[in-house]
Each structure stands twice: as C-alpha cells, then as structure tokens.
C-alpha cells in the first residue's frame, strides 16, 4: 500500500472510532499553514478540508500540479500575506486556511505495520522540534508519532513548515495518558527504547530485531521518571565528550536512521 493510501486508511478507520484506549481529543477548529512544501502537501491531502488559499500569482506557479478549478483562491501581495502569519514566518507567497486533521487512534497504528518504528515524545513542546521530527519520521519510514495531548504543541503553521509536508503523511497520535499508551505499545509487541545520555548501553547495542518504539524526552529535562520506567531498555547515542547532548530532533533523526539500517 502506498504511503498516502496507508494514511488515508488509518484516518478513515480512526474517524469511525469513538474514544478507545490511548486515544486523544478530537481535532477541531481551523489551522493556517504557510510555505510551499507545507501548503502543497496539504492541498494534495484528501483528508484536508480546505477553506481558502491566499497567494501571490508568482507563488501559485511554483506549486506542483494544477489546482482544481473550484479551489478557493484569493490573490494577495507579499505584505498582506505577512500580516496573516506569525512574525517573520517564511510564507513563500502561500497561506492556506483549512480544517485541522481528524485524530488517529493508537489502535489503528498498532494494527498496521509493526516493521516500521514508532516515535514517542514525552513533553516535547517546541513546534520546530516536533515538525523536524515529523520530517525525519517521514524520511525513515516511521509508522507514527505519539505525543501526550496536553504537553505537545497544537497542529499549526510552524509545525507544518518545519515538517516540510510530513504533517500530511505521518500519522500523529495524540493520547491522554502517555504511560498507558506505552503499555499498549508493549502489548502489541514493540520493544520500547528510551533515549537518554545517562544510559550505559548504546542504541546499537539495545536495538532488537523486532518492532521498536523510540521514546525521547524534552531537551534539558529528558524523559519523566514514570515514562522511563515504562521503557524496556534505555540507550544513548555515542556522541563525543565535547558536546553534552543533541537537539531532540537531531537525536530522533539519528535514532531513526539506526533503526532503518540495523
């Protein structure tokens, strides 16, 4: 099954579920996306309900493929677009308003492809980091991103721009209780590896042959103790003494590469 078809299947089944263990809140409201890759991916995503695209005529010409004849477009100049987005946001002449994506439930991800890793984030709240992790997850074939709903940034333009289109292709599961979600992930046969510089083993030494869930905590604080206790193993990345730690999005990218090449 192609990546886009797999995501649509996940979203279709998730939309019919009511609650369920490990499920987060239903996505509601509107989001505003900007930048060519983010907007282009959202336009191509059949799960998006589009409200309006504001764009310069030059930027429209950069999009891959033609827009449907009835697509709601309003032409604007660069200054007008700059007032519609976050300060100094690189909108590249494209601003799209659309409905937020519907929730995907953890059950649906665990029933899909266990050969692909899952990324679990514990209180990583910087939208640039979450977006970058989504981008790496797409690049290395991760099955999903799992976060706690209350301690993760909302879907929006900063994440979408940092994800460079991956927000539309990588399932993002927002759960109520992260510890319970990790229990459910273990019950599905995944080996949960928490990344921490305090570990004795390296990630290469801790990686099993079977399904893997990589757990990363916020920069500075790291994983909470309760989340660490729900991991089957703790591992570190073998970085030099000159650097104390890596940015969480860099660590996620390296860990995903290690899983992909084990």
C-alpha positions in Angstrom: 0.0 0.0 0.0 1.4 3.4 -0.9 2.2 5.9 1.9 -0.7 8.2 1.1 -3.2 5.3 0.8 -2.0 3.9 4.1 -2.5 7.2 5.9 -6.0 7.7 4.4 -6.9 4.2 5.5 -5.7 5.0 9.0 -7.6 8.2 9.1 -10.8 6.7 7.7 -10.9 3.9 10.3 -9.9 6.3 13.1 -12.7 8.7 12.2 -15.3 5.9 12.9 -13.9 5.0 16.3 -15.3 6.6 19.4 -12.7 7.0 22.1 -10.7 3.9 22.8 -7.7 3.2 24.9 -4.8 5.5 24.2 -6.9 7.9 22.1 -6.6 11.7 22.5 -9.0 14.5 21.8 -10.8 15.0 18.5 -9.2 17.7 16.4 -11.4 20.7 15.9 -11.1 24.2 14.5 -9.2 25.8 11.7 -5.4 25.9 11.1 -3.4 28.3 9.0 -0.5 26.8 7.1 2.2 28.6 5.1 5.3 27.9 2.9 5.4 26.0 -0.4 6.0 22.4 0.8 3.5 22.6 3.7 0.8 24.2 1.6 1.4 22.0 -1.4 1.3 18.8 0.7 -1.9 20.0 2.5 -3.6 20.7 -0.9 -2.8 17.2 -2.1 -4.0 15.6 1.1 -7.6 14.3 0.5 -8.1 14.3 4.3 -7.9 18.1 4.4 -11.0 20.3 4.2 -9.7 23.5 2.6 -11.2 26.9 3.3 -9.1 29.3 1.3 -5.7 29.8 -0.3 -4.2 33.2 -0.2 -1.3 33.5 -2.6 0.8 35.7 -4.9 0.5 34.9 -8.6 4.1 34.0 -8.8 3.8 31.5 -5.9 0.9 29.8 -7.5 3.1 29.0 -10.4 5.6 27.1 -8.1 3.0 24.6 -7.0 3.4 21.0 -8.3 0.3 20.3 -10.4 -2.8 22.4 -11.2 -5.3 23.3 -8.5 -8.9 22.2 -9.1 -11.0 24.8 -11.0 -13.2 25.4 -8.0 -10.4 25.7 -5.4 -11.0 28.8 -3.3 -8.1 31.2 -4.1 -7.6 34.9 -3.2 -4.6 36.7 -4.7 -2.7 38.9 -2.4 0.7 40.7 -2.2 3.6 39.7 0.0 2.9 42.4 2.6 -0.7 41.3 3.0 0.4 37.6 3.5 3.0 38.6 6.1 0.2 40.1 8.2 -1.7 36.8 8.1 1.1 34.6 9.6 3.5 34.6 12.6 6.0 37.4 12.6 8.8 36.8 10.1 7.3 33.5 9.1 8.7 32.4 5.7 5.3 32.1 3.9 6.9 32.0 0.4 3.8 33.7 -1.0 1.4 30.9 0.1 -1.0 30.9 3.1 -3.7 28.2 3.4 -6.6 28.0 5.8 -8.0 24.6 6.3 -9.7 22.3 8.9 -7.5 20.5 11.4 -6.9 16.9 10.7 -9.0 14.4 12.5 -7.5 12.3 15.2 -5.8 9.0 14.5 -6.1 6.4 17.3 -3.2 4.3 18.6 -5.0 1.1 18.0 -5.1 1.9 14.3 -1.3 2.4 14.1 -0.5 -0.7 16.1 -2.7 -2.8 13.7 -0.8 -1.5 10.6 2.9 -2.3 10.0 5.0 -3.4 13.0 8.2 -3.5 10.9 8.2 0.4 11.0 9.3 2.2 14.2 7.1 4.4 16.3 8.4 7.7 17.8 7.1 8.6 21.2 7.7 12.1 22.6 7.5 13.0 26.3 6.6 16.7 26.7 8.5 17.9 23.7 6.7 21.2 23.3 8.7 23.2 20.7 6.8 23.2 17.4 10.0 23.5 15.4 11.4 20.3 17.0 8.1 18.4 16.6 7.9 19.5 13.0 11.5 18.4 12.3 10.9 15.0 14.0 7.9 14.5 11.7 10.1 15.3 8.7 12.6 12.7 9.9 9.8 10.2 10.6 8.7 10.5 7.0 12.2 10.2 5.7 13.0 7.0 7.6 9.5 5.3 7.3 8.3 5.6 10.9 4.7 4.3 11.4 3.6 7.2 13.6 4.4 10.0 16.1 2.8 9.6 19.5 2.6 12.5 22.0 0.6 13.4 25.0 -2.1 15.8 24.0 -1.7 18.3 26.9 2.1 18.5 26.6 2.6 18.9 22.8 2.1 21.9 20.5 -1.1 22.1 18.5 -1.2 21.4 14.8 -0.4 24.6 13.0 1.8 26.6 10.6 5.1 26.4 12.5 4.9 22.6 12.8 3.8 22.2 9.2 6.6 24.5 7.8 9.2 22.6 9.9 7.8 19.3 8.8 8.1 20.3 5.1 5.0 18.3 4.1 5.3 15.4 6.6 2.4 16.6 8.7 0.2 15.4 5.9 1.8 11.9 5.6 2.9 10.8 9.1 0.1 9.7 11.4 0.2 11.8 14.6 -1.4 10.1 17.6 -2.3 12.4 20.5 -3.0 10.4 23.6 -4.4 11.3 27.1 -2.1 9.2 29.1 1.4 8.5 27.7 2.3 5.8 30.2 -0.8 3.8 29.3 0.0 4.3 25.6 3.4 2.8 26.2 1.8 -0.2 27.9 -0.5 -0.6 24.8 2.6 -0.3 22.5 4.3 -3.1 24.6 1.2 -5.3 24.4 1.4 -5.0 20.6 4.9 -6.5 20.6 7.1 -3.4 20.4 10.4 -3.1 22.3 10.4 0.4 23.9 13.8 2.1 24.0 14.1 5.3 25.9 17.0 7.6 24.7 19.0 9.2 27.5 22.6 10.2 27.8 22.7 8.6 31.2 22.3 5.1 29.8 25.2 2.6 29.8 24.3 0.9 26.5 24.4 2.5 23.1 21.4 2.4 20.8 23.1 -0.1 18.5 23.5 -2.4 21.5 19.9 -2.0 22.6 18.2 -2.4 19.3 16.3 -5.7 18.9 15.4 -7.4 15.6 11.6 -6.9 16.0 9.3 -3.9 16.3 10.7 -0.8 18.0 9.2 2.3 19.7 11.8 5.1 20.3 11.0 7.3 23.3 12.5 10.8 23.6 12.1 13.4 26.3 12.2 17.2 26.2 15.5 18.9 26.0 17.0 19.6 29.4 14.5 17.7 31.5 14.6 14.5 29.4 12.1 11.8 30.0 10.0 11.8 33.1 10.7 9.0 35.6 7.3 7.4 35.0 8.0 7.3 31.3 11.5 5.9 31.8 10.0 3.1 33.9 7.7 2.2 31.0 10.7 1.6 28.7 12.1 -1.9 28.2 15.6 -0.5 27.8 17.5 2.8 28.0 20.1 3.7 25.4 22.4 6.6 24.5 23.8 7.9 21.2 27.6 7.6 21.1 28.5 11.3 20.9 31.8 12.9 21.7 32.7 14.4 25.1 32.9 17.9 23.5 29.0 18.0 23.3 26.8 17.3 26.3 23.7 16.4 24.3 22.0 16.7 20.9 18.9 18.7 20.0 15.9 16.3 20.4 15.1 16.5 16.7 18.7 15.6 15.7 18.6 12.7 18.2 15.4 11.4 16.7 16.8 11.6 13.2 19.9 9.6 14.2 17.9 7.0 16.1 15.5 6.5 13.2 18.5 6.1 10.8 19.9 3.5 13.2 16.6 1.6 13.2 16.4 1.8 9.4 19.9 0.4 8.9 20.2 -2.2 11.7 
